């Protein structure tokens, strides 16, 4: 299972901030596994969402 990382503290630094997440193992299954990152102020309240 991939680690969960709280990136909220990085979102407040500015638009030029780079977030790097490294996984030792990340096994994608079609239609089941998704990595979602957002810059909303609260969990579940994203302004911009990146889905990979």
N, C-alpha and C positions, 0 to 999 in steps of 0.2 A: 504494500500500500504506500502511496506517495505521501510525503509529509505535507502538512497544512501550515501555511505561513501567513501571519497577519501583516499585511502590507500597508495598513492605514497610516502608520507613523511616517512612511515614506511619501505618501501622497501630498502631504502638507508642505513639502520642501520646494515644490515648484514643478513646472512643466518640463524642465530640462533634466529631471531626476531619472536615472536609469535603475530599473529593478531587475536584478539577476536572480533567478531561482534555479538551483541545480538539483537534479534528481539522480539518485543512484539507479533507480529502476522506475520506469513509468510505462506500464503495459496498457496500450489503448485497445479498447474493444469497440468496434463500430457501433455507434448509437448509444453507448453506455458511459464512457469516460469523457469528461470535459474539464478543462481548466478555465475558470472564469476569474477575471480580475476587473475591478471597477474602482472608480475614484470618488464614490459617494461618501458622505460624512457619516452615515450609519449603515450597519449591516442590512442588506435588502433594499437600500435606497441609492442605487448607482446613478451617476450622471452620465458616465461613459463606461461602456462594458466592452471588454475584449474577450472573445471566446476563441480558444484554440483547441 
